């Protein structure tokens, strides 16, 4: 097995396109959100459209991030693309136009939709999760194109699969990450119905937390074998150490109250990396700001990793849903570079029901090893471990 390193990253999130530690909330009022009673969203500014994906922010974010990740890439070689993605970014009118023609006797006919290749119809562009992955793979000459649709764990699982492919010498380098944009009427309405969005601001692990700040974004990493990267003098941003996954299937939208699935994913990540709890210097928590989720995750962290420093980026850049594992891993790179354990934007009154050692403010201490959590609906869990370069 080859050692794997991260040599480039393309990032698009509300805080910008350069991995820095955000020190404030990027939530802003939005007309679509206000109509549904959602006060703030963390929207990405200045997203260039891809000509084949008009009005598709989710796709546009991925193309922009992938282009940045390819800057300085080696010529030729075996390439692969692994991306996590989420639900379609469509309007109610488009939903009617796209889906109703493909209903047969009250059931949705997927084969009929797949045959609908009329370029004037949004259907093929919006409802096939892997299409963006396939286009990026085609643009950059990749022979492998895989897509994860595992909710909020999708990007993290894609990065893990890509790293394993590089380690097994199946590709010379991989593009891996995730993209999502749920700041549209159907996406916002979905989370409003679930009661998942905050009525004010995102407050991960805070006593007053009542839901998450919704965001959007994309992050794509370039992963390579360490020997290849060093041979050509490529910058090394981080070392890949390992990953762990689990599916606890406790509830469609809620984790097990004791965080059993989260704990299992973290324990497996430690084992995959060949590390112990004492080796972890900082945990980037999934930390959405929901009452049940934050408590369950903090219990799991305390059980597996003890008193390790913890924080969440979601109070700053929002919950980027399927992209979260990649966007937040990109921000973790700034912790290595700046020599700081990040604080938690939005946290003012730590909840005693959340027993993890959650940081309110930044701490000037350079982490050597970071564990990053991503947990999705249906109990899909993934923990990634990276080391300082």
C-alpha positions as CSV (number, residue, x, y, z in Angstrom):
1,X,0.0,0.0,0.0
2,X,1.3,3.4,-0.9
3,X,1.3,6.5,1.4
4,X,-1.2,9.1,0.2
5,X,-1.0,12.9,0.4
6,X,-3.3,15.8,-0.4
7,X,-1.5,18.1,-2.9
8,X,-4.2,20.6,-3.9
9,X,-7.7,21.8,-3.0
10,X,-10.4,23.7,-4.8
11,X,-12.9,25.3,-2.5
12,X,-16.1,27.2,-2.8
13,X,-18.0,28.1,0.4
14,X,-19.7,31.2,1.9
15,X,-16.3,32.2,3.5
16,X,-14.6,32.3,0.1
17,X,-12.4,30.1,-2.1
18,X,-9.2,30.0,0.1
19,X,-9.1,27.6,3.1
20,X,-9.0,30.0,6.1
21,X,-10.4,29.6,9.6
22,X,-13.7,31.6,9.6
23,X,-14.1,33.8,12.6
24,X,-17.7,34.9,12.0
25,X,-21.0,33.7,10.6
26,X,-21.5,34.1,6.9
27,X,-25.2,33.7,7.1
28,X,-27.2,36.4,5.3
29,X,-30.9,37.1,4.6
30,X,-32.2,35.6,1.4
31,X,-35.6,36.3,-0.4
32,X,-36.4,32.6,-1.1
33,X,-35.5,31.7,2.5
34,X,-37.4,34.6,4.1
35,X,-40.6,33.5,2.3
36,X,-40.3,30.2,4.2
37,X,-39.5,31.8,7.5
38,X,-35.7,31.0,7.4
39,X,-33.8,34.1,8.6
40,X,-30.3,33.4,7.2
41,X,-28.5,31.3,4.7
42,X,-24.8,30.9,3.9
43,X,-24.7,31.5,0.1
44,X,-21.6,31.3,-2.1
45,X,-21.0,34.5,-4.1
46,X,-19.8,34.7,-7.7
47,X,-20.3,31.2,-8.9
48,X,-19.5,30.9,-12.6
49,X,-22.1,28.9,-14.6
50,X,-21.0,25.8,-16.6
51,X,-22.4,26.1,-20.2
52,X,-23.9,22.6,-20.0
53,X,-25.5,23.2,-16.6
54,X,-27.3,26.5,-16.7
55,X,-29.0,27.6,-13.5
56,X,-27.5,24.6,-11.7
57,X,-25.5,25.9,-8.7
58,X,-24.7,22.5,-7.4
59,X,-22.9,21.6,-10.7
60,X,-21.3,25.1,-11.0
61,X,-19.8,24.8,-7.6
62,X,-18.3,21.4,-8.4
63,X,-16.8,22.5,-11.8
64,X,-15.2,25.6,-10.2
65,X,-13.7,23.6,-7.3
66,X,-12.4,20.9,-9.6
67,X,-10.7,23.4,-11.9
68,X,-8.8,24.9,-9.0
69,X,-7.8,21.4,-7.7
70,X,-6.3,20.6,-11.2
71,X,-4.0,23.5,-11.2
72,X,-0.4,22.1,-11.2
73,X,-1.6,18.6,-11.7
74,X,0.8,16.1,-13.3
75,X,0.4,15.5,-17.0
76,X,-1.1,12.1,-18.1
77,X,-1.3,9.2,-15.8
78,X,-4.3,7.1,-14.6
79,X,-6.9,9.4,-13.1
80,X,-10.1,8.9,-11.2
81,X,-12.9,11.2,-9.9
82,X,-14.9,10.5,-6.7
83,X,-17.6,13.0,-5.7
84,X,-20.4,13.2,-3.2
85,X,-23.5,15.0,-4.1
86,X,-27.0,15.6,-2.9
87,X,-30.6,16.3,-4.0
88,X,-31.4,18.3,-7.1
89,X,-31.4,22.1,-7.2
90,X,-34.7,22.8,-8.9
91,X,-37.7,25.0,-8.6
92,X,-41.3,23.8,-8.0
93,X,-42.2,24.6,-11.6
94,X,-39.2,22.5,-12.9
95,X,-40.2,19.7,-10.6
96,X,-43.7,19.6,-12.3
97,X,-42.2,19.9,-15.8
98,X,-39.5,17.3,-15.1
99,X,-41.2,14.6,-13.2
100,X,-44.9,14.6,-14.0
101,X,-44.4,13.4,-17.7
102,X,-42.5,10.4,-16.3
103,X,-45.3,9.1,-14.0
104,X,-46.8,5.8,-15.1
105,X,-49.9,4.6,-13.2
106,X,-48.9,6.7,-10.2
107,X,-45.3,5.5,-10.1
108,X,-42.2,7.3,-11.2
109,X,-40.6,5.7,-14.3
110,X,-36.8,6.1,-13.9
111,X,-36.1,4.5,-17.3
112,X,-38.4,7.0,-19.0
113,X,-36.5,9.9,-17.3
114,X,-33.2,8.4,-18.3
115,X,-34.3,8.5,-22.0
116,X,-35.3,12.1,-21.7
117,X,-32.2,13.8,-23.3
118,X,-34.0,16.8,-24.8
119,X,-31.5,19.7,-23.9
120,X,-34.5,22.0,-23.3
121,X,-35.6,19.8,-20.4
122,X,-33.9,20.2,-17.0
123,X,-34.5,16.5,-16.2
124,X,-31.2,14.9,-17.3
125,X,-29.2,17.7,-16.0
126,X,-30.7,17.8,-12.5
127,X,-31.9,14.3,-11.6
128,X,-29.0,12.0,-12.4
129,X,-26.6,12.4,-9.4
130,X,-23.5,11.1,-11.2
131,X,-23.8,13.4,-14.2
132,X,-21.5,16.1,-12.8
133,X,-18.9,13.4,-11.8
134,X,-19.0,12.0,-15.3
135,X,-18.6,15.4,-17.0
136,X,-15.6,16.3,-14.7
137,X,-14.0,12.9,-15.4
138,X,-14.4,13.4,-19.1
139,X,-13.0,16.9,-19.0
140,X,-9.9,15.7,-17.2
141,X,-9.4,12.3,-18.8
142,X,-10.3,10.2,-15.8
143,X,-11.0,6.5,-16.4
144,X,-12.9,6.1,-13.1
145,X,-15.9,8.2,-12.1
146,X,-17.8,7.3,-8.9
147,X,-20.5,9.2,-7.1
148,X,-21.7,8.9,-3.5
149,X,-25.3,9.8,-2.6
150,X,-25.0,9.1,1.1
151,X,-26.5,12.3,2.4
152,X,-24.3,14.5,4.6
153,X,-21.6,11.8,4.6
154,X,-21.3,11.7,0.8
155,X,-18.2,13.9,0.4
156,X,-16.3,12.3,3.2
157,X,-17.1,8.8,1.9
158,X,-15.9,9.8,-1.6
159,X,-12.6,11.1,-0.3
160,X,-12.1,7.9,1.6
161,X,-12.7,5.8,-1.5
162,X,-10.4,7.9,-3.6
163,X,-7.6,7.7,-1.0
164,X,-7.9,3.9,-0.9
165,X,-7.7,3.7,-4.7
166,X,-4.5,5.8,-4.7
167,X,-3.1,3.7,-1.9
168,X,-3.8,0.5,-3.8
169,X,-2.1,1.9,-6.9
170,X,-5.3,1.8,-8.9
171,X,-4.9,5.4,-10.1
172,X,-1.9,7.8,-10.1
173,X,-4.0,10.6,-8.7
174,X,-7.6,11.3,-7.8
175,X,-9.9,14.2,-7.6
176,X,-12.2,13.7,-4.7
177,X,-14.7,15.8,-2.7
178,X,-18.3,16.9,-2.8
179,X,-20.7,19.6,-3.9
180,X,-24.2,20.6,-2.9
181,X,-26.6,23.6,-3.1
182,X,-29.9,23.3,-1.2
183,X,-30.6,27.0,-1.0
184,X,-33.6,26.8,-3.3
185,X,-37.3,26.5,-2.6
186,X,-37.6,22.7,-2.6
187,X,-34.4,22.3,-0.6
188,X,-35.3,24.9,2.0
189,X,-38.9,23.5,2.2
190,X,-37.6,20.0,2.8
191,X,-35.6,21.1,5.8
192,X,-38.3,23.4,7.1
193,X,-40.7,20.5,7.1
194,X,-38.2,18.4,9.0
195,X,-37.8,21.2,11.6
196,X,-34.0,21.1,11.0
197,X,-33.2,24.8,10.3
198,X,-32.5,27.3,13.0
199,X,-35.0,30.1,13.7
200,X,-32.1,32.5,14.3
201,X,-28.4,31.6,13.7
202,X,-26.4,28.4,13.8
203,X,-25.2,27.6,17.3
204,X,-23.4,24.2,17.4
205,X,-23.2,22.7,20.9
206,X,-24.9,25.8,22.4
207,X,-27.5,25.5,25.1
208,X,-29.9,27.6,22.8
209,X,-29.3,25.6,19.6
210,X,-32.4,24.9,17.6
211,X,-31.2,23.8,14.2
212,X,-28.6,24.5,11.6
213,X,-27.7,27.4,9.3
214,X,-28.1,26.1,5.8
215,X,-25.2,26.6,3.4
216,X,-23.9,25.5,0.0
217,X,-20.5,24.8,-1.3
218,X,-18.0,22.4,-2.9
219,X,-14.5,21.2,-2.2
220,X,-12.3,19.0,-4.4
221,X,-8.9,17.6,-3.4
222,X,-6.1,16.2,-5.5
223,X,-4.8,13.0,-3.8
224,X,-1.5,11.4,-4.9
225,X,1.0,8.8,-3.8
226,X,3.6,10.6,-1.5
227,X,6.5,9.3,-3.5
228,X,5.1,10.7,-6.7
229,X,4.3,14.1,-5.2
230,X,7.8,14.4,-3.6
231,X,9.5,13.3,-6.9
232,X,8.0,16.2,-8.7
233,X,8.3,18.7,-5.9
234,X,4.5,19.1,-5.4
235,X,3.3,20.9,-2.3
236,X,1.9,18.6,0.4
237,X,-1.0,20.1,2.2
238,X,-1.8,17.1,4.5
239,X,-1.1,13.3,4.8
240,X,-3.9,10.9,4.4
241,X,-4.0,8.5,7.5
242,X,-7.3,6.7,7.4
243,X,-11.1,6.5,7.5
244,X,-13.9,4.7,9.2
245,X,-17.6,4.3,8.3
246,X,-20.7,2.8,9.8
247,X,-24.5,2.7,9.3
248,X,-26.5,2.7,12.5
249,X,-29.9,2.9,10.9
250,X,-31.5,4.1,14.1
251,X,-33.9,6.5,12.5
252,X,-34.3,8.2,9.1
253,X,-33.4,11.7,10.3
254,X,-32.0,11.3,13.8
255,X,-28.9,9.5,15.1
256,X,-28.9,7.0,17.9
257,X,-29.3,9.1,21.1
258,X,-26.0,7.7,22.5
259,X,-24.1,8.1,19.3
260,X,-23.4,4.4,18.7
261,X,-22.9,4.7,15.0
262,X,-20.8,7.8,15.3
263,X,-18.6,6.1,17.9
264,X,-18.1,3.1,15.7
265,X,-17.1,5.2,12.7
266,X,-14.5,7.1,14.8
267,X,-13.1,3.9,16.3
268,X,-12.8,2.3,12.9
269,X,-11.0,5.4,11.6
270,X,-8.5,5.2,14.4
271,X,-7.9,1.5,13.6
272,X,-7.5,2.2,9.9
273,X,-5.0,4.9,10.6
274,X,-3.1,2.7,13.1
275,X,-3.6,5.4,15.8
276,X,-4.9,5.6,19.4
277,X,-7.2,8.3,20.9
278,X,-4.2,10.0,22.4
279,X,-2.8,10.7,18.9
280,X,-5.8,12.9,17.9
281,X,-5.1,16.6,18.5
282,X,-8.4,18.0,17.3
283,X,-11.8,16.9,16.1
284,X,-13.8,18.7,13.4
285,X,-17.3,17.7,14.6
286,X,-20.2,17.3,12.3
287,X,-21.8,19.7,14.9
288,X,-24.9,20.8,13.0
289,X,-26.6,22.7,15.8
290,X,-29.6,20.4,16.2
291,X,-30.6,19.5,19.7
292,X,-30.4,15.7,19.3
293,X,-27.5,15.5,16.9
294,X,-25.0,17.6,18.8
295,X,-25.6,15.8,22.1
296,X,-25.3,12.3,20.4
297,X,-22.0,13.3,18.7
298,X,-20.5,14.8,21.8
299,X,-21.3,11.6,23.8
300,X,-19.6,9.5,21.0
301,X,-16.5,11.8,20.9
302,X,-16.2,11.6,24.7
303,X,-16.5,7.8,24.6
304,X,-14.0,7.2,21.9
305,X,-11.5,10.1,22.2
306,X,-11.9,11.5,25.7
307,X,-11.1,15.1,26.3
308,X,-9.8,16.0,22.8
309,X,-10.5,19.6,21.6
310,X,-13.6,19.8,19.4
311,X,-15.3,22.4,17.3
312,X,-17.7,22.8,14.4
313,X,-17.5,25.1,11.3
314,X,-21.2,25.0,10.6
315,X,-22.0,28.1,12.6
316,X,-19.7,30.0,10.2
317,X,-20.2,28.6,6.7
318,X,-23.4,26.7,7.3
319,X,-24.3,23.1,6.8
320,X,-23.3,22.4,3.2
321,X,-25.1,19.0,3.3
322,X,-23.6,16.5,0.9
323,X,-20.5,18.7,0.5
324,X,-19.9,19.1,4.2
325,X,-17.2,16.5,4.6
326,X,-15.1,18.0,1.9
327,X,-15.7,21.7,2.7
328,X,-14.8,21.2,6.3
329,X,-11.8,19.1,5.6
330,X,-10.5,22.0,3.4
331,X,-11.0,24.3,6.4
332,X,-9.0,21.9,8.5
333,X,-6.0,22.4,6.3
334,X,-6.0,26.0,7.5
335,X,-5.6,24.7,11.1
336,X,-2.4,23.0,10.0
337,X,-1.2,26.0,8.2
338,X,-2.1,28.6,10.8
339,X,-1.1,26.5,13.8
340,X,-4.5,27.0,15.5
341,X,-7.2,24.7,16.9
342,X,-10.4,26.4,15.6
343,X,-13.1,27.7,17.8
344,X,-16.9,27.4,17.2
345,X,-18.6,30.3,15.6
346,X,-22.1,30.8,17.2
347,X,-21.2,29.0,20.4
348,X,-21.7,31.3,23.4
349,X,-23.3,29.1,26.1
350,X,-21.8,25.5,26.0
351,X,-24.5,23.0,26.8
352,X,-23.7,20.8,29.8
353,X,-25.7,18.0,28.0
354,X,-22.9,18.0,25.4
355,X,-19.9,16.6,27.4
356,X,-17.3,17.0,24.6
357,X,-14.5,19.5,25.1
358,X,-15.9,22.0,22.6
359,X,-13.8,25.1,21.9
360,X,-15.6,28.5,21.9
361,X,-12.6,30.5,20.6
362,X,-9.4,29.6,18.7
363,X,-6.5,28.1,20.6
364,X,-3.0,28.8,19.4
365,X,-1.8,25.2,19.2
366,X,-0.7,23.5,16.0
367,X,-2.5,20.2,15.5
368,X,-0.5,17.2,14.2
369,X,-3.5,14.8,13.6
370,X,-7.1,15.8,12.9
371,X,-10.2,13.6,12.8
372,X,-13.2,15.0,10.8
373,X,-16.7,13.7,11.3
374,X,-19.6,13.6,8.8
375,X,-22.9,12.0,9.6
376,X,-25.9,11.7,7.3
377,X,-29.6,11.0,7.4
378,X,-30.3,7.3,7.7
379,X,-27.4,6.8,10.1
380,X,-24.6,7.0,7.4
381,X,-21.4,7.9,9.2
382,X,-17.9,8.6,8.1
383,X,-14.8,9.8,10.0
384,X,-11.6,10.9,8.2
385,X,-8.1,11.2,9.7
386,X,-5.4,13.4,8.2
387,X,-2.0,14.4,9.4
388,X,0.0,17.6,9.2
389,X,2.4,17.8,6.2
